[in-house]
Amino acid sequence: MVHAFVLIEAELAQVADLAEALADVDGVAEVYSVASDDADLVAIIRVRRHEDLAEVVTGALAPIRERTEKLLADEAGLDKLLAHGAQRARPVARETMTQVTERVGFLPAAGAG
C-alpha cells in the first residue's frame, strides 16, 4: 500500500468546497483543513501502487490546473473577474473595519461615515 500526504494551497473561500470535492476522489482517504504557511489542506492518499498515486494526483488536479491556465490566459477576463470580486468584497470589508474601529476605540477615518 502506498500512502502520500499532499499539501494543497487554496483560496480561503474555496477551502470547504475543495475539501469536499477532494474527499470524493477515489484514492483520497482523508482530507484535513490546516492552519499553515505551507498549505490550506492536506489530502491523504492511499493506493496500491505508485502508478495509482500518479493517476490520483494528476487526475484530481488536472481540472484545477486547466481552469487556472484558462483564467490566466484571458487577462481582460481575469481583470473583470477580479474587479467584480473586489466590488463584492468592499461592503463586507467596510462593515468589518467599522466594527473593528468601534471595538478598538479608534476614531473614524476622515471622510468616513
C-alpha positions in Angstrom: 0.0 0.0 0.0 1.3 3.5 -0.9 0.5 6.4 1.3 1.0 10.0 0.3 0.4 13.3 2.1 -0.5 16.0 -0.5 -0.3 19.7 0.7 -2.7 22.0 -1.2 -2.9 25.7 -1.2 -6.3 27.2 -1.9 -8.2 30.5 -1.7 -9.8 30.8 1.8 -13.3 31.0 0.3 -12.8 27.8 -1.6 -11.3 25.6 1.1 -14.5 23.9 2.2 -15.7 23.2 -1.4 -12.3 21.9 -2.5 -12.0 19.7 0.6 -15.4 18.2 -0.2 -14.5 17.6 -3.8 -11.2 16.0 -2.9 -12.9 13.7 -0.4 -15.0 12.3 -3.3 -11.9 11.4 -5.4 -11.1 7.7 -5.5 -7.9 7.0 -3.6 -8.2 10.1 -1.3 -8.7 8.5 2.1 -8.8 11.7 4.2 -8.8 15.5 3.8 -7.9 18.0 6.5 -8.0 21.7 6.7 -4.8 23.0 8.3 -3.5 26.4 9.5 -0.1 26.5 7.9 2.1 28.8 5.8 2.7 25.9 3.5 -0.8 24.6 2.9 -4.5 25.1 3.5 -5.5 21.4 3.0 -3.8 18.1 3.5 -5.1 15.2 1.5 -4.1 11.7 2.5 -4.0 9.3 -0.5 -3.9 5.6 -0.1 -3.5 3.4 -3.2 -2.0 0.0 -4.0 0.7 1.1 -6.5 2.9 4.2 -7.2 1.3 4.3 -10.7 -2.1 4.6 -9.0 -0.8 7.6 -6.9 0.3 9.4 -10.1 -3.2 8.8 -11.5 -5.0 10.1 -8.5 -2.8 13.3 -8.2 -2.9 14.2 -11.9 -6.5 13.1 -12.4 -7.8 15.2 -9.5 -5.6 18.2 -10.1 -5.8 18.4 -13.9 -9.2 20.2 -13.9 -8.0 22.7 -11.4 -4.8 23.4 -13.4 -6.8 23.7 -16.6 -9.2 26.2 -15.1 -6.3 28.2 -13.7 -4.5 28.3 -17.1 -7.7 29.4 -18.8 -8.2 32.2 -16.4 -4.6 33.4 -16.6 -4.6 33.3 -20.4 -7.5 35.8 -20.6 -6.1 38.9 -18.9 -9.1 41.1 -19.7 -11.5 38.4 -18.3 -9.3 38.0 -15.3 -9.3 41.7 -14.6 -13.0 41.8 -14.9 -13.4 38.8 -12.5 -11.1 40.4 -10.0 -12.9 43.8 -10.3 -16.2 42.0 -9.7 -14.8 40.2 -6.6 -13.4 43.5 -5.3 -16.7 45.2 -5.8 -18.5 42.4 -3.8 -15.9 42.5 -1.1 -15.9 46.3 -0.4 -19.1 46.4 1.6 -18.1 43.5 3.7 -14.7 45.0 4.3 -16.2 48.4 5.1 -18.5 46.9 7.7 -15.7 44.8 9.2 -13.5 47.8 9.5 -16.3 49.9 11.1 -16.8 47.2 13.7 -13.0 47.0 14.4 -12.8 50.7 14.7 -15.7 50.9 17.2 -14.4 47.9 19.3 -10.8 49.1 19.4 -11.9 52.7 20.1 -10.3 54.4 17.1 -11.8 57.5 15.7 -13.4 57.0 12.2 -11.2 57.9 9.3 -11.6 61.4 7.8 -14.4 61.4 5.3 -15.8 58.0 6.6 -19.3 57.8 7.6 
